[in-house]
Amino acid sequence: MNILIIEDEARIASRIERMVTELLKEKLTSISVCSELDEGKVYIKNHQIDLLFLDLNLNGENGFDVLKTFSAESFHTIIISAYQERAIEAFDYGVIDFIAKPFDQERLAQALARVNGRTNKTGPYLKFLAVRIKSALQLIDIQDVIYFKGAGIYAEIHLKDGRTYLHNKTLEKLGQLLNGPFERIHKSYLVCTSEMDKIVFHSGNPHLSLKNGEKLPVGRTRYEMLKARFTI
């Protein structure tokens, strides 16, 4: 895992670096620290990272500028900040966790476990997803999403109005972010539960019929879970 810390207080940055190194051990590939907002932005543009630890107040500069610029990218973000009142706003931008200062190693371990998909999601519902269209970012309301389809290192976002966008995060990473009513029905599909209609069979295989008429394949390990929801 390649990690970047953007934190202007050297003592806190060093503490995060030490704790993360102890927690991840051999899973850690690299860890870097930037003390200024612009320095951090340049680093992200020129390096492939998997996880960002971000402070919201960097020498008076707003850490949300990083979220607004890079929220459509493939890496996860964990906020570490004393500004707890901004937690909900941060989750709106798709951060995977918000750690309030002061913090201890146990709380940091919980956040890393969430990144690795080992804990239940506890944050507020994600409200928006940012997608990059040419050189601009566009926010998509999660309520407009019918389902996500895995597309290699990307995920397709299928909306109620028929539009489709490509997101830089994989289906697995999006699943870690979505606290709302979405269920994994197949290794390649994550579906909004309110858009589900019924289970049907096609060529002997179960499919999920959506309210818009689309039919999506159901994985064998997910069939029993869905069967309990619908009358076949």
PEVEN-V54207 format. One record per pair of residues at least 24 apart in sequence whose C-alpha atoms are under 10 Angstrom apart, sorted by the first residue. I is the first residue (numbers start at 1). J is the second residue. D is the distance in Angstrom with one decimal. If there is no record, write none. Layout:
I:J:D, I:J:D
//
This chain:
1:26:9.3, 1:27:6.1, 1:28:4.9, 1:29:5.0, 1:30:6.7, 1:31:8.4, 1:48:10.0, 1:49:7.6, 1:50:5.9, 1:51:7.5, 2:27:9.2, 2:28:6.6, 2:29:5.4, 2:30:4.8, 2:31:6.0, 2:32:8.4, 2:47:9.2, 2:48:7.3, 2:49:4.9, 2:50:5.2, 2:51:6.6, 2:52:8.8, 2:75:9.6, 3:28:7.9, 3:29:8.0, 3:30:6.1, 3:31:4.7, 3:32:6.4, 3:33:8.7, 3:48:9.1, 3:49:5.8, 3:50:6.0, 3:51:4.9, 3:52:5.9, 3:53:7.7, 3:75:9.4, 3:76:9.8, 3:77:9.9, 4:30:8.4, 4:31:5.7, 4:32:4.9, 4:33:5.9, 4:34:7.6, 4:40:8.2, 4:43:8.5, 4:44:8.3, 4:47:9.6, 4:48:9.7, 4:49:6.9, 4:50:8.3, 4:51:6.5, 4:52:4.9, 4:53:6.3, 4:54:8.4, 4:77:9.6, 5:31:7.6, 5:32:6.1, 5:33:4.7, 5:34:6.2, 5:35:8.2, 5:40:8.3, 5:51:8.6, 5:52:5.9, 5:53:4.7, 5:54:6.1, 5:55:8.4, 5:77:9.9, 5:78:9.6, 5:79:10.0, 5:80:9.8, 6:32:8.6, 6:33:5.9, 6:34:4.8, 6:35:5.7, 6:36:7.0, 6:37:7.2, 6:38:9.9, 6:39:8.7, 6:40:6.1, 6:41:9.3, 6:43:10.0, 6:52:7.5, 6:53:6.2, 6:54:5.0, 6:55:6.3, 6:56:9.1, 6:58:8.2, 6:63:8.7, 6:66:9.8, 6:79:9.7, 6:80:9.7, 7:33:7.3, 7:34:6.4, 7:35:5.1, 7:36:7.2, 7:37:8.5, 7:40:9.2, 7:53:8.0, 7:54:6.4, 7:55:5.4, 7:56:8.5, 7:57:8.4, 7:58:6.6, 7:59:9.2, 7:63:9.5, 7:80:8.8, 7:81:9.5, 8:33:9.2, 8:34:7.5, 8:35:4.2, 8:36:6.2, 8:37:8.6, 8:54:9.8, 8:55:7.8, 8:56:9.9, 8:57:8.2, 8:58:5.4, 8:59:6.5, 8:60:9.8, 9:35:7.3, 9:36:9.9, 9:55:9.4, 9:58:8.4, 9:59:8.9, 10:34:9.6, 10:35:7.5, 12:80:9.8, 12:101:9.6, 12:102:9.5, 12:103:10.0, 13:53:9.3, 13:54:9.9, 13:55:9.6, 15:104:9.5, 15:105:9.3, 16:53:8.5, 16:80:9.5, 16:103:9.7, 16:104:9.4, 16:105:8.6, 16:108:8.4, 17:53:9.8, 18:105:9.7, 19:104:8.8, 19:105:6.2, 19:106:9.5, 19:108:7.7, 19:109:8.6, 20:105:8.4, 20:108:7.7, 20:109:8.1, 20:112:8.5, 22:105:9.4, 22:109:9.9, 23:105:8.4, 23:106:9.6, 23:108:8.7, 23:109:6.8, 23:112:8.5, 23:113:10.0, 24:109:9.0, 24:112:8.5, 35:59:8.8, 36:61:8.5, 36:63:9.7, 37:61:7.0, 37:62:8.0, 37:63:7.1, 37:64:10.0, 37:65:8.4, 37:66:7.6, 38:65:9.8, 38:66:9.0, 40:66:8.3, 41:65:9.3, 41:66:6.9, 41:69:8.6, 41:70:8.7, 44:70:8.5, 44:73:9.8, 44:75:9.9, 45:70:9.2, 48:74:9.2, 48:75:8.5, 49:73:9.8, 49:74:8.4, 49:75:6.2, 49:76:8.8, 50:74:7.4, 50:75:4.6, 50:76:6.4, 50:77:8.7, 50:115:9.8, 51:75:5.4, 51:76:4.9, 51:77:5.7, 51:78:7.6, 51:96:9.9, 51:112:9.5, 51:115:8.5, 52:76:6.3, 52:77:4.7, 52:78:6.1, 52:79:8.2, 52:95:9.5, 53:77:6.0, 53:78:4.9, 53:79:5.8, 53:80:6.7, 53:81:9.9, 53:97:9.8, 53:98:9.7, 53:99:9.7, 54:78:6.3, 54:79:4.9, 54:80:5.9, 54:81:7.9, 54:95:9.9, 54:98:9.6, 54:99:10.0, 55:79:5.9, 55:80:5.3, 55:81:5.3, 55:82:8.6, 55:83:9.3, 55:99:9.8, 55:101:9.9, 56:80:7.6, 56:81:6.0, 56:82:8.4, 56:83:7.6, 56:86:9.0, 56:90:9.4, 57:81:7.7, 57:82:8.8, 57:83:8.5, 64:89:9.4, 64:90:7.8, 64:93:8.8, 67:93:6.6, 67:94:8.4, 67:95:8.3, 67:130:9.8, 68:93:7.5, 68:130:8.5, 68:137:8.2, 68:139:9.9, 69:130:9.5, 69:132:9.8, 69:136:9.3, 69:137:7.8, 70:130:8.7, 70:131:9.8, 70:132:9.3, 70:137:9.0, 71:95:8.3, 71:129:7.9, 71:130:6.0, 71:131:8.0, 71:132:9.1, 71:137:8.7, 71:139:9.7, 71:168:9.6, 71:169:9.9, 72:129:7.4, 72:130:4.9, 72:131:5.2, 72:132:6.2, 72:133:10.0, 72:137:7.6, 72:138:9.0, 72:139:9.3, 72:166:9.9, 72:167:6.8, 72:168:6.3, 72:169:7.5, 73:130:8.7, 73:131:8.5, 73:132:8.5, 73:167:7.9, 73:168:5.4, 73:169:6.6, 74:153:8.7, 74:154:8.4, 74:167:8.2, 74:168:5.0, 74:169:4.3, 74:170:7.3, 74:173:8.1, 74:174:9.5, 75:168:8.8, 75:169:7.2, 75:170:9.7, 75:173:8.4, 76:115:7.5, 76:169:8.8, 76:173:7.8, 76:174:9.6, 76:176:9.5, 76:177:8.9, 77:115:9.1, 78:108:9.6, 78:111:7.5, 78:112:8.9, 78:115:9.0, 79:111:9.9, 80:108:9.5, 87:123:9.1, 87:124:8.9, 88:123:8.4, 88:124:6.7, 88:125:8.9, 88:126:9.1, 88:127:9.8, 89:124:9.7, 89:126:9.7, 89:127:9.5, 90:124:9.8, 90:126:9.5, 91:123:7.4, 91:124:6.6, 91:125:7.5, 91:126:6.0, 91:127:7.9, 91:128:9.0, 91:177:8.9, 92:124:8.3, 92:125:7.7, 92:126:5.3, 92:127:5.2, 92:128:5.9, 92:129:8.1, 93:126:7.5, 93:127:7.8, 93:128:6.5, 93:129:7.0, 93:130:7.7, 93:139:9.1, 94:125:9.4, 94:126:6.2, 94:127:8.1, 94:128:7.2, 94:129:6.7, 94:130:8.4, 94:174:9.1, 94:177:6.6, 94:178:8.7, 95:123:9.5, 95:126:8.7, 95:177:7.4, 96:121:8.7, 96:122:9.7, 96:123:8.0, 96:126:9.4, 96:173:9.4, 96:174:9.7, 96:176:7.3, 96:177:5.8, 96:178:9.2, 97:121:9.1, 97:122:8.7, 97:123:7.0, 97:124:9.8, 97:177:9.0, 98:123:8.3, 114:176:7.5, 114:177:9.5, 115:173:8.3, 115:176:7.2, 115:177:9.2, 116:172:9.9, 116:173:9.2, 116:176:8.6, 117:172:8.7, 117:173:8.8, 117:175:9.0, 117:176:6.4, 117:177:9.9, 118:176:9.7, 119:176:9.5, 120:176:8.9, 120:179:9.2, 121:175:9.8, 121:176:7.3, 121:177:7.8, 121:178:8.1, 121:179:6.2, 121:180:9.7, 122:179:7.5, 123:177:9.0, 123:178:9.4, 123:179:7.1, 124:177:9.8, 124:178:9.3, 124:179:6.8, 124:180:8.5, 125:177:8.4, 125:178:6.7, 125:179:4.8, 125:180:5.3, 125:181:9.1, 126:177:6.9, 126:178:5.9, 126:179:6.4, 126:180:7.0, 127:178:9.0, 127:179:9.5, 127:180:8.8, 129:157:9.6, 129:167:8.7, 129:174:9.5, 129:177:9.9, 129:178:10.0, 130:167:8.0, 130:168:9.6, 131:157:9.4, 131:165:7.3, 131:166:7.1, 131:167:5.8, 131:168:7.8, 131:169:9.9, 132:165:8.9, 132:166:8.3, 132:167:7.6, 132:168:8.5, 133:165:8.6, 133:166:9.0, 133:167:9.9, 140:165:9.5, 142:178:9.0, 142:180:8.7, 142:192:9.5, 143:180:9.3, 143:181:9.9, 143:192:8.8, 143:194:10.0, 144:192:9.7, 145:182:9.8, 145:191:8.5, 145:192:7.2, 145:195:9.2, 146:182:9.2, 146:190:8.9, 146:191:6.2, 146:192:5.5, 146:193:8.7, 146:194:8.5, 146:195:6.2, 146:196:8.9, 146:210:8.7, 146:211:9.5, 146:212:9.2, 147:182:8.1, 147:183:9.3, 147:184:9.6, 147:189:6.9, 147:190:5.6, 147:191:4.2, 147:192:5.8, 147:193:9.2, 147:195:8.5, 147:196:9.9, 147:210:9.8, 147:216:9.8, 148:174:8.7, 148:175:9.3, 148:182:9.4, 148:184:9.4, 148:188:8.1, 148:189:5.7, 148:190:5.1, 148:191:6.4, 148:192:8.7, 149:186:9.4, 149:187:9.0, 149:188:5.4, 149:189:4.7, 149:190:6.6, 149:191:8.6, 149:216:9.9, 150:174:9.9, 150:186:9.7, 150:187:7.8, 150:188:4.7, 150:189:6.3, 150:190:8.4, 151:188:7.7, 151:189:9.8, 152:188:9.3, 155:188:9.0, 155:189:9.4, 155:190:9.9, 156:189:9.6, 157:190:9.8, 158:191:9.7, 160:195:9.4, 160:212:8.3, 162:212:9.9, 183:222:9.5, 183:225:9.9, 183:226:9.5, 184:218:9.1, 184:219:9.0, 184:222:7.6, 184:226:10.0, 185:216:8.6, 185:217:7.7, 185:218:5.4, 185:219:6.1, 185:220:9.0, 185:221:8.6, 185:222:5.5, 185:223:7.6, 185:225:8.7, 185:226:7.8, 186:216:8.6, 186:217:6.8, 186:218:5.2, 186:219:4.4, 186:220:8.0, 186:221:8.2, 186:222:6.7, 186:223:9.0, 187:217:9.6, 187:218:8.7, 187:219:6.9, 187:220:9.9, 187:221:9.6, 187:222:9.3, 188:216:9.7, 188:217:8.9, 188:218:9.4, 188:219:9.0, 189:216:7.9, 189:217:8.2, 189:218:8.5, 189:219:9.2, 191:216:9.4, 196:226:9.9, 196:229:9.8, 196:230:9.3, 197:229:10.0, 197:230:8.1, 198:226:9.0, 198:227:9.1, 198:229:8.7, 198:230:5.9, 198:231:7.2, 198:232:7.1, 199:223:9.1, 199:226:7.8, 199:227:7.4, 199:229:9.3, 199:230:6.8, 199:231:7.6, 199:232:5.9, 200:231:9.8, 200:232:6.9, 201:232:9.1, 206:232:9.9
//
